[in-house]
Amino acid sequence: QTGYVTLDSGYKNTGATKSAITFLDGEEGILRYRGYPIEQLAERSNFLEVAYLLIYGSLPTQTELDNFAHQITTHTLVHEDVRKIFDGFPSAAHPMGILSSLICSLTAFYPKSLDPNQSPEETNLNIIRLIAKISTIAAWSYKNSVGHPLNYPRNDLDYCSNFLYMMFAFPTEKYEINPVVVSALNKLLILHADHEQNCSTSTVRLVGSANASLYGSVSAGVNALWGPLHGGANQEVMEMLEAIQQDGGNTQKWVDKAKDKNDSFRLMGFGHRVYKNFDPRAKIIKKAADDVLKALGIDDPLLKIAQELEQAALTDPYFVERKLYPNVDFYSGIIYRAIGIPTEMFTVLFAMGRLPGWIAQWKEMRENKEPIGRPRQIYTGELERDYVGIEQR
Ligand code: SDX
């Protein structure tokens, strides 16, 4: 082995890049997008404004925001060949699998996106196309899973309302937009929009560092996010809460199960690589869950189980010693469920929220002309040995 490498499995102590996009302080539980505290953005901004902020670095003027939103609205249609692909997907196809494959397929319709020397105008057009079309592809992946007719996007609706319309409208009846649901979705997408060098964002950067297209890089990020230890955790949290409910609601029993080293079960939605304090997003989502359920007049027993589980874990030495707190995924499923999002779509909503962050990080990596990512290793295999013919084996 020539030279020395420092082994850092999981990159726990490795700075992979320099970035001006998102600031995290894990000890203090601080999260800021381009310097703006997440608490203020969640309360006062909207998803497309936050997307603009992350990607272009500053809050847009009204004109800039209107133009950005108008461009996105007028790019939500996908090529009819993409719609025809849905005819080939089995209804059992997981929406995350459809999302990653169809996002990658966009390179077929926009071949200039493959050009690493593309103009900034071409890059911006691909960014608009991706933010616009992910909502259509995501909603259609759900409709495909339940065998309902696809709803084409509408240009008279804002981004979140249009997504909800495409998800839940039926050609046989009028679809009513519920402002409480739209506001809850906006807030959730803002809270998921970026999180510095997490697993899926690092994947987008690594794939993009090979001069892969934005579509190909984001498609790789979707697959990383799908992992149950990462974005897939929100779906796992809901399944865990339902299992605890079916098991009679004995939360302490499940906390003890999560502590048992002979049991692979982990308390999903708990713990974080960076936050060794409350995940600031979890605090906001926990309050929003209360507000949304009250506004919709829903009494969800799973919220009570989640609150009891949180209390049991936060007072248990095993969790306290390891600084394990609820993360972004712990309460988000309660809100998704309250606004009618089916469990298998939870991680898709995470991907839709994280898309502006992936785009911003890919763009920053490309603008900084960062080298192709290629880590080294500590070799632990066989020393040199000679080939043996099969007759001697
Ligand atoms: C996201 O990186 C990001 O920013 C991610 C994210 C984003 O916005 O992009 O925030 C989104 O992915 C949130 C995390 C969602 N995942 C889960 O909720 C799954 C459950 N949590 C864990 O598996 C775990 O906490 C991780 C994956 C989140 C973090 O893992 P680490 O940092 O590698 O920590 P670890 O696995 O080394 O755990 C340290 C100790 C271990 O015990 P010991 O070996 O010290 O005895 O804590 C234990 C772990 O067994 N532990 C848990 C636990 N999480 C950690 N024990 C029980 N239940 C848990 N949830």
Boltz pocket constraint, residues with backbone or C-beta under 6 A from the ligand:
constraints:
  - pocket:
      binder: B
      contacts: [[A, 10], [A, 192], [A, 194], [A, 195], [A, 197], [A, 198], [A, 199], [A, 228], [A, 229], [A, 230], [A, 231], [A, 233], [A, 258], [A, 259], [A, 265], [A, 266], [A, 267], [A, 268], [A, 269], [A, 270], [A, 271], [A, 272], [A, 273], [A, 274], [A, 322], [A, 324], [A, 327], [A, 328], [A, 329]]
      max_distance: 6.0
